[in-house]
């Protein structure tokens, strides 16, 4: 395994459910994680690059982030020395989609919205007539009790 080759014997590896980042390196727990949802979408070379990227972080320690020291180690491992993945790579679809009833602009989320939101595209300020309507995986859905409570309070005002 790549971590053994890098002599990270006391580090652990696991998959997580992240959808906005491909990997992470937690120094305190000595854990490297990889996004399960994104890994399923990426080719083998990209996944290998993400693992090597995180191994480089583990090797240089928490003070280096993406500085010259980290880049040198990343290159030495054969990892891409970019801090971010290319934007053309696929990402999982966001299940929550809020749509403006006036202009149709959409806001996409991986988690249900916590607060009532109005369209930011066609209104400069919060406008009750532009409160986003939400769907979950293409079907109308209530974002939750706290959201509905806030929505009712706004509608009564």
N, C-alpha and C positions, 0 to 999 in steps of 0.2 A: 504494500500500500504506500501511497505517496507520503503520508505522515511518518511512517516508519523510516522511509528512505531519508527524510529530513531530520531524523533523530528527535522526533517529538513524542517520545515514548510515554510521557506523563500527561499528554494532551488527549482529549477525547474528540470524537467526531459524531455528529448526528444531523439528521434532516430536521428542518422546521417548516412552518407554514407561511413564511414571508412571501409577499407578492411584489414588493417594491424594491427589494434588494436580493442579490443572488447569493451572497454569503456573508458571514460575520466571524469575527475573531474576538472571543471574550477572554481577556487576560486573567481576570480574577478567578474564573472557573476553569481556565485552561481548556476551553471548548471551541472548536471550529464547527460552525453550522453551515449548511447549504440549504437553499430553498427547494423543497420538494416540488412545489408547483412549477417553478421556473426550470428546474433541472429536467423535468419531463418534457419541456418545450425546446430545450437547447440541444445542439449536437455534442458529440463526445469531446471534441477539441475545446469547445467553449466551456463545458463543465470542468474539464481538466485545468483550463486557465483560471477559472474561479477558485478551484481548490488550491492551486499554486499561489494565487494572489493572497489568499488567507494564510497559507503557510508562511509566506514572506512576512506578513504582519506578526505572526507568532514568533518568528525567528528574530526580528529586530526589536520587538518590545513596544510598549504603549506610547513611547515618546516620539515615534517617528512618523506616524500617519502615512502620508504618501510623499515623503521628502526624498532627497537624493539617496540617503542610506537605504531606505525601503526600496526605491527603484533599482538600485544596484543588486540587492539581494533577489528581487523579483526577476530581473533579467537573468541572473545566474541560475535560477531555478527553471527558467524557460517560460515564465509567466508573462503575460502582457503587462507592461508597466503603466497602463492607463488606470486611472482611478475609477472610471466608469465603463460599463459595457457599451458597445455600439447601440445606438438608438433603433437600428433596424431589426434588432432581435425581437422575437415575439414575446408577448406578455399575456397572462390569463385575462379573460374578459371580466370586467367589473360587474358583479351581479346586481348592484343597486344603481338605477339610473333615475335622476331627477330631471323633469322636463318643465320648461317655462310654458305656461298656458298661453302667453301672448306671442313670444317670438320663436318658441320651439328649441331654444338653446338647451343643451344638456350638461349635467354634471354627473360624473360617474364615480362610484365609490365601491371599495371592497367590503366595507362594513356599513351597517345602516346609519343614516344620519342621526346625530344626537340632538341637533337643534333645527328649528324651522328656518328655512333659507329661502330667500327670494332671488330672482334672477339678477345676476351681476352684469349681464350683457345688455339688457334693454332698460335697466333702471339704475340711476345713480345712488338712490337710497332704497331702504326697505319699503316695498310696496305690497300690500296684502293681495292685490290682484295679480301679482307675479310670483306668488309662493309656488315653489316647485312641487309637482305631483310625482310621486315615486312609484317605480315598478321594481320588482325583484325577479330576476331571470325572465323578464318580459311580461310579467303579470302584475297588475295593480296590487300593491301591498302596503300595509300599515307599518311604518318604521318602528313602532313600539309605543308603549304606554306613556313614557315621559314626553315623547315627541307629540303625541296626540293631546296630552294635557297642555303643553305649550301652545299648540295650534288652537285649541279651544279658547285659551286665555286671550290670544291675539284676536281671534274672531269676535269675541265679546267686547273688546276695547273700542 
